[in-house]
Amino acid sequence: MQTVILGAGGMLGRALGREFPEAERFTRAALDITDVAALRAALAPDTRLVLNAAADTRVDAAESDPHHVLVNAVAVGALAALCRKLDATFVHVSTDYVFSGKGIRPYREDDPVDPVNAYGRAKLMGERRTFEEGHEVLVVRSSWVFGMGGVNFVDTILKRVEGGARDLSVVNDQVGRPTFAADLAAGIRRLVEKRVTGVVHFANAGDATWFEVASEALAREGRADVLVRPVPTSEFPRPARRPHWSVLDTSLYERLTGDTPRSWREALGDYLADRRVAAPARPVS
């Protein structure tokens, strides 16, 4: 079965490459998914599985730059249509930001969607176009993804500390489920092996605030010298609103695969270990 990974240079794309080592991989530089003609040329007639890890995740920029709609919605529909013509399964990754954040329990796949920012609206549009244009379609929603090869919250916090910061203020009133890209990729592989279609949620176990994630990362890195202050979202006004509660329910994934996602804290430990290995060697004084 010919497998194609789109967005292969990012966090999830790299992790998918390890789970599907036989796949043909296209980075953003190699293939612009908004170019339909290029997509047609890239997807060979024997393609049977397309894994779309390409996305514009600039949440704040989405409020003023409409380009994200081309990547997160329009191109996704075109991809689904191409996969239908090829009789290929199309796997697309979406987000917890399709929800309003007003929930009081973890969000299930069939809960009402009501995004509060432009990024979430475009991702929801992408989901809908996927099912309108496609045939064998799997949409995997995830949240708060961190991993090697891309911009993520944990790396941002640690780089600030490595740059000399010793006093950090971190939001403590947004709650979600942090997710290691490597675990998400493995979850997608399990769903593909089970030939699952529809919408499925995947995230590492346990909810947290951004403050708790930052505190855990710094503790694991032995940075007791850094003071982390919990603050409300109102102290960090940004162009895009964030849902205050975007915890995903993964019980459907667990029933379908027989797999229980591990805790985000354990997964974070593995990410930090990977990050230390990849860090450039410090010069000997």
Backbone hydrogen bonds in HBPLUS format (Angstrom, degrees):
<---DONOR---> <-ACCEPTOR-->    atom                        ^
c    i                          cat <-CA-CA->   ^        H-A-AA   ^      H-
h    n   atom  resd res      DA  || num        DHA   H-A  angle D-A-AA Bond
n    s   type  num  typ     dist DA aas  dist angle  dist       angle   num
A0048-ARG N   A0002-GLN O   2.86 MM  46  5.44 172.9  1.87 145.2 147.4     1
A0049-LEU N   A0002-GLN O   3.19 MM  47  6.49 139.1  2.37 159.9 158.7     2
A0024-GLU N   A0003-THR O   2.85 MM  21  6.20 164.1  1.87 158.8 155.0     3
A0004-VAL N   A0049-LEU O   2.89 MM  45  6.31 153.6  1.96 156.3 165.1     4
A0051-LEU N   A0004-VAL O   2.81 MM  47  6.13 170.1  1.82 168.0 171.2     5
A0005-ILE N   A0024-GLU O   2.88 MM  19  6.25 158.4  1.92 160.5 165.2     6
A0026-PHE N   A0005-ILE O   2.91 MM  21  6.15 157.7  1.96 167.3 174.4     7
A0006-LEU N   A0051-LEU O   2.91 MM  45  6.20 168.5  1.93 163.6 165.1     8
A0053-ALA N   A0006-LEU O   2.87 MM  47  5.59 152.6  1.95 142.0 146.3     9
A0007-GLY N   A0026-PHE O   2.99 MM  19  6.10 125.1  2.31 158.0 173.3    10
A0010-GLY N   A0007-GLY O   3.39 MM   3  6.07 172.5  2.40 121.1 123.1    11
A0008-ALA N   A0026-PHE O   2.96 MM  18  5.43 171.8  1.97 128.8 128.5    12
A0014-ARG N   A0010-GLY O   2.89 MM   4  5.88 162.5  1.92 150.3 153.6    13
A0015-ALA N   A0011-MET O   3.26 MM   4  6.47 158.6  2.31 141.8 147.8    14
A0016-LEU N   A0012-LEU O   2.77 MM   4  6.03 156.3  1.83 157.6 164.6    15
A0017-GLY N   A0013-GLY O   3.01 MM   4  6.22 144.7  2.13 140.0 149.4    16
A0018-ARG N   A0015-ALA O   3.13 MM   3  5.28 131.6  2.38  97.6 109.8    17
A0019-GLU N   A0015-ALA O   3.22 MM   4  6.59 144.2  2.35 141.1 151.0    18
A0019-GLU N   A0016-LEU O   3.06 MM   3  4.96 120.0  2.44  92.7 108.1    19
A0020-PHE N   A0016-LEU O   2.78 MM   4  5.92 144.0  1.90 153.1 163.1    20
A0023-ALA N   A0020-PHE O   3.00 MM   3  5.61 168.5  2.02 124.6 128.4    21
A0030-ALA N   A0027-THR O   3.11 MM   3  5.12 124.4  2.44  94.2 108.3    22
A0031-LEU N   A0027-THR O   2.98 MM   4  6.19 146.3  2.10 151.1 159.9    23
A0035-ASP N   A0032-ASP O   2.99 MM   3  5.60 165.7  2.02 121.1 125.3    24
A0039-LEU N   A0035-ASP O   2.99 MM   4  6.34 151.2  2.08 150.1 159.2    25
A0040-ARG N   A0036-VAL O   2.92 MM   4  6.22 162.5  1.95 154.8 158.5    26
A0041-ALA N   A0037-ALA O   3.09 MM   4  6.36 154.2  2.16 144.0 150.8    27
A0042-ALA N   A0038-ALA O   2.93 MM   4  6.09 143.3  2.07 142.7 153.0    28
A0042-ALA N   A0039-LEU O   3.07 MM   3  5.01 119.8  2.44  93.4 108.9    29
A0043-LEU N   A0039-LEU O   2.99 MM   4  6.15 154.1  2.06 159.5 163.6    30
A0047-THR N   A0044-ALA O   2.97 MM   3  5.41 162.6  2.00 123.2 124.3    31
A0089-THR N   A0048-ARG O   2.90 MM  41  5.98 161.6  1.93 136.1 129.9    32
A0050-VAL N   A0089-THR O   2.88 MM  39  6.27 160.3  1.92 166.7 173.4    33
A0091-VAL N   A0050-VAL O   2.84 MM  41  6.10 169.8  1.85 174.0 174.9    34
A0052-ASN N   A0091-VAL O   2.80 MM  39  6.01 176.1  1.81 168.4 169.7    35
A0059-VAL N   A0057-THR O   2.91 MM   2  5.57 119.2  2.29 113.5  96.4    36
A0062-ALA N   A0058-ARG O   3.01 MM   4  6.15 139.8  2.17 151.0 162.0    37
A0063-GLU N   A0060-ASP O   3.15 MM   3  5.77 156.5  2.21 114.0 120.1    38
A0064-SER N   A0061-ALA O   3.07 MM   3  5.78 153.8  2.14 118.5 124.8    39
A0065-ASP N   A0061-ALA O   2.87 MM   4  5.81 147.3  1.98 158.0 167.9    40
A0069-VAL N   A0066-PRO O   3.00 MM   3  5.71 150.8  2.09 120.3 127.4    41
A0070-LEU N   A0067-HIS O   2.99 MM   3  5.44 129.7  2.25 109.9 122.0    42
A0072-ASN N   A0068-HIS O   2.80 MM   4  5.86 173.6  1.80 159.0 161.0    43
A0073-ALA N   A0069-VAL O   2.93 MM   4  5.27 138.5  2.11 134.8 140.4    44
A0074-VAL N   A0069-VAL O   3.03 MM   5  6.40 158.0  2.08 151.5 157.4    45
A0075-ALA N   A0070-LEU O   2.81 MM   5  5.75 158.3  1.86 151.7 157.6    46
A0077-GLY N   A0073-ALA O   3.09 MM   4  6.40 156.4  2.14 154.8 159.5    47
A0078-ALA N   A0074-VAL O   3.15 MM   4  6.50 158.5  2.20 149.3 155.4    48
A0079-LEU N   A0075-ALA O   2.85 MM   4  6.09 153.6  1.92 147.3 154.7    49
A0080-ALA N   A0076-VAL O   2.97 MM   4  6.22 160.2  2.01 149.2 154.1    50
A0081-ALA N   A0077-GLY O   3.02 MM   4  6.28 156.3  2.08 147.5 153.7    51
A0082-LEU N   A0078-ALA O   2.98 MM   4  6.26 157.8  2.03 148.3 154.1    52
A0083-CYS N   A0079-LEU O   2.90 MM   4  6.16 159.2  1.94 153.5 159.3    53
A0084-ARG N   A0080-ALA O   2.97 MM   4  6.22 148.4  2.08 143.3 152.0    54
A0085-LYS N   A0081-ALA O   3.14 MM   4  6.48 156.0  2.20 148.0 153.2    55
A0086-LEU N   A0082-LEU O   3.06 MM   4  6.35 143.7  2.19 143.1 153.5    56
A0087-ASP N   A0083-CYS O   2.91 MM   4  5.90 110.1  2.41 137.8 154.7    57
A0088-ALA N   A0083-CYS O   2.80 MM   5  4.81 172.4  1.81 147.0 147.6    58
A0087-ASP N   A0084-ARG O   3.11 MM   3  4.96 152.2  2.19  98.2 106.8    59
A0090-PHE N   A0136-GLU O   2.87 MM  46  6.26 164.9  1.89 164.2 168.2    60
A0138-LEU N   A0090-PHE O   2.90 MM  48  6.29 159.1  1.95 160.1 163.1    61
A0092-HIS N   A0138-LEU O   2.86 MM  46  6.29 161.3  1.89 162.0 168.5    62
A0140-VAL N   A0092-HIS O   2.88 MM  48  6.32 158.2  1.92 160.0 166.6    63
A0094-SER N   A0140-VAL O   2.81 MM  46  5.86 160.3  1.85 130.7 137.5    64
A0142-SER N   A0094-SER O   3.26 MM  48  6.39 156.7  2.32 119.8 120.9    65
A0096-ASP N   A0142-SER O   3.01 MM  46  5.97 120.1  2.38 160.9 160.0    66
A0099-PHE N   A0096-ASP O   3.13 MM   3  6.06 166.6  2.15 126.1 128.7    67
A0114-ASP N   A0098-VAL O   2.92 MM  16  6.03 137.4  2.11 143.5 156.4    68
A0107-TYR N   A0247-VAL O   2.76 MM 140  6.17 162.1  1.79 161.4 157.3    69
A0249-ASP N   A0107-TYR O   2.76 MM 142  5.21 164.7  1.78 142.8 138.2    70
A0111-ASP N   A0108-ARG O   3.18 MM   3  5.41 168.5  2.19 112.8 115.3    71
A0121-ARG N   A0117-ASN O   3.04 MM   4  6.37 154.3  2.11 149.5 157.4    72
A0122-ALA N   A0118-ALA O   2.94 MM   4  6.18 158.3  1.98 152.6 157.6    73
A0123-LYS N   A0119-TYR O   2.96 MM   4  6.23 160.4  2.00 153.7 159.4    74
A0124-LEU N   A0120-GLY O   2.94 MM   4  6.10 154.2  2.01 145.0 152.1    75
A0125-MET N   A0121-ARG O   2.93 MM   4  6.16 153.4  2.00 143.0 150.7    76
A0126-GLY N   A0122-ALA O   2.87 MM   4  6.17 149.6  1.97 144.7 153.3    77
A0127-GLU N   A0123-LYS O   2.96 MM   4  6.34 152.5  2.04 145.9 152.7    78
A0128-ARG N   A0124-LEU O   3.01 MM   4  6.34 165.8  2.03 154.9 157.4    79
A0129-ARG N   A0125-MET O   2.90 MM   4  6.13 160.9  1.93 152.6 158.0    80
A0130-THR N   A0126-GLY O   2.94 MM   4  6.04 147.6  2.05 144.5 153.5    81
A0131-PHE N   A0127-GLU O   3.24 MM   4  6.67 154.7  2.31 151.2 155.6    82
A0132-GLU N   A0128-ARG O   2.94 MM   4  6.15 148.5  2.04 145.7 155.7    83
A0133-GLU N   A0129-ARG O   2.86 MM   4  5.81 161.0  1.89 149.7 153.2    84
A0134-GLY N   A0130-THR O   2.83 MM   4  5.48 141.6  1.98 137.7 148.2    85
A0198-GLY N   A0137-VAL O   2.83 MM  61  6.18 159.9  1.87 155.1 154.5    86
A0139-VAL N   A0198-GLY O   2.79 MM  59  6.08 168.6  1.81 160.8 163.8    87
A0200-VAL N   A0139-VAL O   2.93 MM  61  6.37 156.2  1.99 162.1 168.4    88
A0141-ARG N   A0200-VAL O   2.94 MM  59  6.29 149.1  2.04 145.3 154.6    89
A0202-PHE N   A0141-ARG O   2.92 MM  61  6.24 160.5  1.96 172.5 173.5    90
A0179-THR N   A0144-TRP O   3.12 MM  35  5.75 167.1  2.13 124.8 123.6    91
A0146-PHE N   A0179-THR O   2.87 MM  33  6.25 150.1  1.96 159.1 164.4    92
A0181-ALA N   A0146-PHE O   2.84 MM  35  5.85 162.2  1.87 161.0 162.5    93
A0156-THR N   A0152-ASN O   3.01 MM   4  6.23 156.7  2.07 153.6 161.1    94
A0157-ILE N   A0153-PHE O   2.98 MM   4  6.26 160.7  2.02 157.3 161.0    95
A0158-LEU N   A0154-VAL O   3.01 MM   4  6.28 169.8  2.02 155.5 158.1    96
A0159-LYS N   A0155-ASP O   2.88 MM   4  5.99 154.2  1.95 148.7 155.8    97
A0160-ARG N   A0156-THR O   3.12 MM   4  6.33 148.7  2.23 142.7 150.4    98
A0161-VAL N   A0157-ILE O   3.15 MM   4  6.51 156.1  2.21 148.7 154.9    99
A0162-GLU N   A0158-LEU O   2.81 MM   4  6.03 161.1  1.85 150.2 156.2   100
A0163-GLY N   A0159-LYS O   2.88 MM   4  5.95 129.5  2.14 133.6 146.4   101
A0165-ALA N   A0160-ARG O   2.99 MM   5  5.58 160.5  2.03 150.1 144.0   102
A0164-GLY N   A0161-VAL O   2.92 MM   3  5.15 162.3  1.95 109.1 114.0   103
A0227-LEU N   A0166-ARG O   2.94 MM  61  6.05 171.3  1.95 142.8 140.2   104
A0168-LEU N   A0227-LEU O   2.79 MM  59  6.16 167.7  1.80 169.1 171.9   105
A0229-ARG N   A0168-LEU O   2.66 MM  61  6.01 167.6  1.67 161.8 166.3   106
A0170-VAL N   A0229-ARG O   2.83 MM  59  6.07 164.7  1.85 164.3 168.0   107
A0231-VAL N   A0170-VAL O   3.01 MM  61  5.81 154.2  2.08 137.3 138.7   108
A0211-PHE N   A0171-VAL O   2.92 MM  40  5.59 126.9  2.21 154.8 155.4   109
A0172-ASN N   A0231-VAL O   2.81 MM  59  5.59 146.7  1.92 157.8 159.8   110
A0175-VAL N   A0244-HIS O   2.80 MM  69  5.99 156.4  1.85 138.4 145.0   111
A0246-SER N   A0175-VAL O   2.86 MM  71  6.18 173.7  1.86 171.2 173.4   112
A0176-GLY N   A0208-ALA O   2.98 MM  32  5.69 159.7  2.02 161.3 163.7   113
A0208-ALA N   A0176-GLY O   2.87 MM  32  5.69 145.7  1.99 156.5 167.5   114
A0183-ASP N   A0180-PHE O   2.94 MM   3  5.33 123.5  2.27 108.9 123.0   115
A0184-LEU N   A0180-PHE O   2.99 MM   4  6.33 156.8  2.05 155.5 163.0   116
A0185-ALA N   A0181-ALA O   2.92 MM   4  6.13 161.6  1.95 152.1 156.4   117
A0186-ALA N   A0182-ALA O   3.11 MM   4  6.31 154.8  2.17 138.8 145.4   118
A0187-GLY N   A0183-ASP O   2.88 MM   4  6.10 150.7  1.96 144.8 153.3   119
A0188-ILE N   A0184-LEU O   2.89 MM   4  6.20 153.0  1.96 150.5 157.7   120
A0189-ARG N   A0185-ALA O   3.00 MM   4  6.30 156.0  2.06 146.4 152.8   121
A0190-ARG N   A0186-ALA O   3.05 MM   4  6.36 156.6  2.10 146.0 151.7   122
A0191-LEU N   A0187-GLY O   3.04 MM   4  6.33 157.5  2.09 148.7 154.5   123
A0192-VAL N   A0188-ILE O   2.90 MM   4  6.15 158.8  1.94 154.1 159.9   124
A0193-GLU N   A0189-ARG O   2.91 MM   4  6.14 160.5  1.94 152.5 157.8   125
A0194-LYS N   A0190-ARG O   3.09 MM   4  6.32 140.0  2.25 140.3 150.6   126
A0196-VAL N   A0191-LEU O   3.07 MM   5  5.44 178.8  2.07 154.4 154.8   127
A0195-ARG N   A0192-VAL O   2.91 MM   3  4.84 154.9  1.97 103.2 111.1   128
A0205-ALA N   A0262-ARG O   2.81 MM  57  5.54 158.9  1.85 135.1 137.6   129
A0264-TRP N   A0205-ALA O   3.01 MM  59  5.71 150.8  2.10 159.5 150.1   130
A0213-VAL N   A0209-THR O   3.03 MM   4  6.40 153.4  2.11 149.6 157.1   131
A0214-ALA N   A0210-TRP O   2.93 MM   4  6.15 167.6  1.94 154.3 157.3   132
A0215-SER N   A0211-PHE O   2.92 MM   4  6.08 162.9  1.95 149.1 154.3   133
A0216-GLU N   A0212-GLU O   2.97 MM   4  6.05 158.4  2.01 143.1 148.8   134
A0217-ALA N   A0213-VAL O   2.97 MM   4  6.18 163.5  2.00 152.4 156.9   135
A0218-LEU N   A0214-ALA O   3.02 MM   4  6.20 166.1  2.04 154.0 157.3   136
A0219-ALA N   A0215-SER O   2.95 MM   4  6.06 153.4  2.02 144.7 152.5   137
A0220-ARG N   A0216-GLU O   2.96 MM   4  6.14 159.9  2.00 149.5 154.6   138
A0221-GLU N   A0217-ALA O   3.06 MM   4  6.27 132.6  2.29 137.3 150.1   139
A0223-ARG N   A0218-LEU O   2.86 MM   5  5.17 171.5  1.87 158.6 155.7   140
A0222-GLY N   A0219-ALA O   3.03 MM   3  5.06 159.0  2.08 103.7 109.2   141
A0226-VAL N   A0223-ARG O   3.29 MM   3  5.84 168.4  2.30 114.7 116.7   142
A0235-GLU N   A0232-PRO O   3.03 MM   3  5.81 163.6  2.06 121.3 125.9   143
A0236-PHE N   A0233-THR O   2.83 MM   3  5.46 164.8  1.85 123.7 128.9   144
A0254-GLU N   A0250-THR O   3.07 MM   4  6.38 160.0  2.12 152.8 158.7   145
A0255-ARG N   A0251-SER O   2.96 MM   4  6.20 152.3  2.03 146.0 152.7   146
A0256-LEU N   A0252-LEU O   2.92 MM   4  6.14 162.1  1.96 157.2 162.1   147
A0257-THR N   A0253-TYR O   3.00 MM   4  6.06 155.6  2.06 153.8 159.0   148
A0258-GLY N   A0254-GLU O   2.85 MM   4  5.18 144.1  1.98 133.9 142.8   149
A0267-ALA N   A0263-SER O   3.09 MM   4  6.39 165.8  2.11 151.0 155.1   150
A0268-LEU N   A0264-TRP O   2.76 MM   4  5.86 150.2  1.85 143.6 152.1   151
A0269-GLY N   A0265-ARG O   3.10 MM   4  6.37 150.0  2.19 142.7 149.5   152
A0270-ASP N   A0266-GLU O   3.31 MM   4  6.75 148.9  2.41 144.5 151.7   153
A0270-ASP N   A0267-ALA O   3.11 MM   3  5.21 118.7  2.50  96.6 110.9   154
A0271-TYR N   A0267-ALA O   3.01 MM   4  6.38 156.3  2.07 150.3 157.2   155
A0272-LEU N   A0268-LEU O   2.90 MM   4  6.16 163.5  1.93 157.1 160.7   156
A0273-ALA N   A0269-GLY O   3.05 MM   4  6.25 149.4  2.15 140.5 149.0   157
A0274-ASP N   A0270-ASP O   2.96 MM   4  6.26 158.8  2.00 149.5 154.7   158
A0275-ARG N   A0271-TYR O   2.84 MM   4  6.10 155.3  1.90 150.4 158.1   159
A0276-ARG N   A0272-LEU O   2.95 MM   4  6.17 150.8  2.03 144.9 151.6   160
A0277-VAL N   A0273-ALA O   3.14 MM   4  6.41 158.7  2.19 148.3 153.6   161
A0278-ALA N   A0274-ASP O   3.03 MM   4  6.27 151.7  2.11 146.8 154.7   162
A0279-ALA N   A0275-ARG O   3.04 MM   4  6.11 121.9  2.39 137.9 151.7   163
A0279-ALA N   A0276-ARG O   3.28 MM   3  5.15 143.9  2.42  94.7 104.8   164
